[in-house]
Amino acid sequence: MSSIVAVKIFGDTSVFTKSLDERADEYRDISARSQDAGAIHHQFAIGDGFVLVNDEWESAEAFEKFFADPELQAFIGSVGGDPNKAPEIIIGEAVDSTDRF
């Protein structure tokens, strides 16, 4: 079974939002690398002072290895992530259910 991953990254959401257009090529590159590393689905959401990453990965280990990359961590900081506040990470094993859509 795959793993569902939610990452709450604290920081400046206006810097993040602006970076989505200004650094689109870098986001596309990271997306391609994540898929090569085992990412299945990916989506961002913005809240009050945080960015929520909602992913599905082949395994928790694949996500953890990818997310630990110092280059990725530097990128997160450069697009508004607060380097002084650790992200909140929740990982669970996906399960099938009759109400899934």
The 8 nearest C-alpha neighbors of each residue, nearest first, counted from 0:
[[1, 93, 92, 2, 94, 57, 58, 95],
 [0, 2, 57, 58, 93, 56, 92, 55],
 [3, 1, 92, 56, 58, 93, 91, 55],
 [2, 4, 55, 91, 90, 93, 54, 92],
 [5, 3, 90, 54, 89, 55, 53, 2],
 [4, 6, 53, 89, 52, 88, 54, 90],
 [7, 5, 88, 52, 87, 51, 8, 89],
 [8, 6, 51, 87, 86, 50, 49, 9],
 [9, 7, 86, 50, 49, 6, 80, 51],
 [8, 10, 49, 81, 80, 48, 7, 50],
 [11, 9, 80, 81, 79, 49, 48, 12],
 [10, 12, 79, 13, 14, 48, 15, 80],
 [11, 13, 15, 14, 16, 48, 10, 49],
 [12, 14, 16, 15, 11, 17, 79, 18],
 [15, 13, 79, 17, 12, 11, 16, 78],
 [14, 16, 12, 78, 18, 79, 13, 17],
 [17, 15, 13, 18, 19, 14, 12, 20],
 [16, 18, 14, 15, 19, 20, 13, 21],
 [19, 17, 21, 15, 22, 20, 16, 78],
 [18, 20, 16, 23, 17, 22, 21, 15],
 [21, 19, 23, 18, 22, 17, 16, 24],
 [20, 22, 18, 23, 19, 17, 24, 16],
 [23, 21, 18, 25, 24, 20, 19, 26],
 [22, 24, 26, 20, 25, 19, 21, 27],
 [25, 23, 27, 26, 22, 28, 21, 20],
 [24, 26, 28, 27, 23, 22, 29, 30],
 [25, 27, 23, 29, 28, 24, 30, 22],
 [26, 28, 30, 24, 25, 29, 23, 31],
 [29, 27, 25, 31, 30, 26, 24, 32],
 [30, 28, 32, 26, 31, 27, 33, 25],
 [29, 31, 27, 33, 28, 32, 26, 34],
 [30, 32, 28, 34, 33, 29, 27, 35],
 [33, 31, 29, 35, 34, 30, 36, 28],
 [34, 32, 36, 30, 38, 35, 31, 29],
 [33, 35, 38, 37, 31, 36, 32, 30],
 [34, 36, 32, 33, 37, 31, 38, 30],
 [37, 35, 33, 34, 32, 38, 61, 65],
 [38, 36, 34, 57, 56, 35, 61, 33],
 [39, 37, 56, 34, 33, 40, 55, 36],
 [38, 40, 56, 55, 37, 34, 57, 41],
 [41, 39, 55, 54, 38, 42, 56, 53],
 [40, 42, 54, 53, 55, 39, 43, 52],
 [41, 43, 53, 52, 54, 44, 40, 51],
 [44, 42, 52, 51, 53, 50, 45, 41],
 [45, 43, 51, 50, 52, 46, 42, 53],
 [46, 44, 50, 51, 49, 43, 12, 47],
 [45, 47, 49, 48, 50, 44, 51, 12],
 [46, 48, 49, 45, 12, 50, 9, 11],
 [49, 47, 10, 9, 46, 12, 11, 50],
 [48, 50, 9, 46, 8, 10, 47, 45],
 [49, 51, 45, 8, 7, 44, 46, 9],
 [50, 52, 7, 44, 43, 6, 45, 8],
 [51, 53, 43, 6, 5, 42, 54, 7],
 [52, 54, 5, 42, 41, 4, 43, 51],
 [55, 53, 41, 4, 40, 3, 52, 42],
 [54, 56, 3, 40, 39, 2, 4, 38],
 [57, 55, 38, 2, 58, 39, 37, 1],
 [56, 58, 1, 37, 2, 38, 39, 61],
 [59, 57, 56, 61, 2, 60, 1, 62],
 [58, 60, 62, 61, 2, 63, 56, 90],
 [59, 61, 63, 58, 62, 64, 57, 65],
 [60, 62, 58, 64, 59, 63, 37, 65],
 [63, 61, 65, 59, 60, 64, 66, 56],
 [64, 62, 60, 66, 65, 61, 67, 59],
 [63, 65, 61, 67, 62, 66, 60, 68],
 [66, 64, 62, 63, 67, 68, 61, 36],
 [65, 67, 63, 68, 64, 62, 71, 72],
 [66, 68, 64, 65, 63, 69, 72, 71],
 [67, 69, 71, 70, 66, 65, 72, 64],
 [70, 68, 72, 71, 73, 67, 66, 74],
 [71, 69, 73, 68, 72, 74, 67, 75],
 [72, 70, 74, 68, 73, 69, 75, 66],
 [71, 73, 69, 75, 74, 70, 68, 76],
 [74, 72, 70, 76, 71, 75, 69, 77],
 [73, 75, 77, 71, 76, 72, 70, 78],
 [76, 74, 72, 80, 78, 77, 73, 71],
 [77, 75, 80, 73, 74, 78, 79, 82],
 [76, 78, 74, 75, 79, 73, 80, 72],
 [79, 77, 15, 75, 76, 14, 80, 18],
 [78, 80, 11, 14, 15, 10, 76, 77],
 [79, 81, 76, 10, 75, 9, 78, 82],
 [80, 82, 10, 83, 9, 84, 76, 79],
 [83, 81, 84, 76, 80, 85, 10, 75],
 [84, 82, 81, 85, 80, 9, 10, 86],
 [85, 83, 81, 82, 86, 9, 8, 10],
 [84, 86, 87, 83, 82, 8, 9, 81],
 [87, 85, 8, 7, 88, 84, 9, 6],
 [86, 88, 7, 6, 85, 89, 8, 5],
 [89, 87, 6, 5, 86, 7, 90, 4],
 [88, 90, 5, 4, 6, 91, 87, 3],
 [91, 89, 4, 3, 5, 2, 88, 59],
 [90, 92, 3, 2, 93, 4, 89, 59],
 [91, 93, 2, 1, 3, 94, 0, 90],
 [94, 92, 2, 1, 3, 0, 91, 95],
 [95, 93, 92, 96, 0, 1, 2, 91],
 [96, 94, 99, 93, 97, 98, 0, 100],
 [95, 97, 98, 99, 94, 100, 93, 92],
 [96, 98, 99, 95, 100, 94, 93, 0],
 [97, 99, 96, 100, 95, 94, 93, 92],
 [100, 98, 96, 97, 95, 94, 93, 3],
 [99, 98, 97, 96, 95, 94, 93, 40]]
